[in-house]
Amino acid sequence: MASLIPCPHCGIRPKEEFSIRGDASLIRPDPDASDEAWNDYVHIRANPRGAYREHWQHVAGCRRFLVVERDTLTHEVFSVTDAAAAAREVLR
């Protein structure tokens, strides 16, 4: 059985319609941050096992960016949120 992603705009769709765009928990350093902070932000990535938040894009559908919370071991999807809405929540 194919993995399914519940897009908040298009409904339940097969994962092949999506492209993973990276870690959604990273916080961009301030523009005047040290070179080390920028190096860590750009190049250093964890490879966690378990619950993880990622940016995905629905490339074969609405083309929106989404924040997908899933288990990297079982691929179970816990939640999917529009990335713009998730960003607004962080700014509050």
PLY file of the C-alpha trace (Angstrom):
ply
format ascii 1.0
element vertex 92
property float x
property float y
property float z
element edge 91
property int vertex1
property int vertex2
end_header
0.00 0.00 0.00
1.30 3.44 -0.90
1.94 6.05 1.76
-0.66 8.80 1.78
-0.28 12.44 2.81
-3.36 14.44 3.84
-2.82 17.76 2.03
-4.89 20.49 3.74
-5.73 21.93 0.30
-6.15 18.87 -1.96
-7.14 16.07 0.40
-5.45 12.70 0.80
-2.84 12.18 -1.92
-0.06 9.61 -2.59
3.38 10.60 -1.28
4.79 10.49 -4.81
3.05 13.83 -5.47
5.24 15.50 -2.83
8.88 16.48 -2.56
10.69 16.71 0.78
12.37 20.08 1.19
14.13 19.67 4.54
14.03 20.20 8.28
11.17 22.44 9.41
12.56 23.02 12.89
15.65 25.01 11.86
15.82 28.63 12.97
17.68 30.96 10.63
20.53 32.86 12.34
20.51 36.64 12.51
22.20 38.28 9.50
25.13 39.36 11.68
25.60 35.91 13.26
29.03 34.31 13.28
30.37 32.30 10.36
30.20 29.21 12.56
26.48 29.75 13.21
25.82 30.16 9.48
27.93 27.10 8.65
25.95 25.02 11.14
22.64 26.32 9.74
23.56 25.60 6.11
25.56 22.38 6.39
25.00 20.53 9.68
21.90 18.34 9.79
20.67 15.77 12.26
19.33 12.48 10.99
16.84 11.67 13.76
14.97 8.46 14.26
11.37 9.01 15.28
9.12 12.07 15.24
10.38 14.82 12.96
9.05 18.02 11.33
9.86 18.53 7.64
9.00 20.97 4.89
7.34 19.23 1.96
6.02 20.72 -1.29
2.95 19.35 -3.04
4.63 19.52 -6.46
1.95 17.55 -8.36
-0.98 19.32 -6.75
-1.52 22.75 -5.20
2.28 23.41 -5.15
1.97 24.73 -1.59
4.69 24.22 1.00
3.58 22.16 3.99
4.96 21.23 7.39
4.64 17.47 7.79
5.15 15.87 11.19
6.00 12.20 10.71
7.90 9.30 12.19
11.09 8.72 10.18
11.18 5.08 11.27
7.60 4.00 10.52
6.68 6.82 8.07
3.45 7.41 10.02
2.18 10.95 9.38
0.97 12.70 12.54
-0.05 16.06 11.11
0.18 18.27 8.02
-0.07 22.06 8.18
0.22 24.73 5.52
3.74 26.19 5.95
2.48 29.79 5.79
0.04 29.11 8.62
2.77 27.38 10.63
5.08 30.39 10.14
2.37 32.76 11.35
1.97 30.65 14.52
5.73 30.90 15.22
5.60 34.70 14.90
2.86 35.03 17.52
0 1
1 2
2 3
3 4
4 5
5 6
6 7
7 8
8 9
9 10
10 11
11 12
12 13
13 14
14 15
15 16
16 17
17 18
18 19
19 20
20 21
21 22
22 23
23 24
24 25
25 26
26 27
27 28
28 29
29 30
30 31
31 32
32 33
33 34
34 35
35 36
36 37
37 38
38 39
39 40
40 41
41 42
42 43
43 44
44 45
45 46
46 47
47 48
48 49
49 50
50 51
51 52
52 53
53 54
54 55
55 56
56 57
57 58
58 59
59 60
60 61
61 62
62 63
63 64
64 65
65 66
66 67
67 68
68 69
69 70
70 71
71 72
72 73
73 74
74 75
75 76
76 77
77 78
78 79
79 80
80 81
81 82
82 83
83 84
84 85
85 86
86 87
87 88
88 89
89 90
90 91
